[in-house]
Amino acid sequence: MISPIKNLPATIIGFRCKGKVIAKDYESVLYPVFEKARKKSKKLKVKGDVTQFKGKPQIIIKGLSQIEIVDK
């Protein structure tokens, strides 16, 4: 499961990964938060908490790599 970390500055988006992460987590949580943040700022920092994540870190990296970053 992926959940957002709240109360961060506008240029930082954060996510907490717990247990098992599935594709729907990226589609329903991660991608929409990135899209919303990109409308506010062209430069973003990402903070991740994976201390309770159960799985291979490559899964998270693969999901993040699917985000299209375009400078407009």
Disulfide bonds with the S-S distance in Angstrom:
none
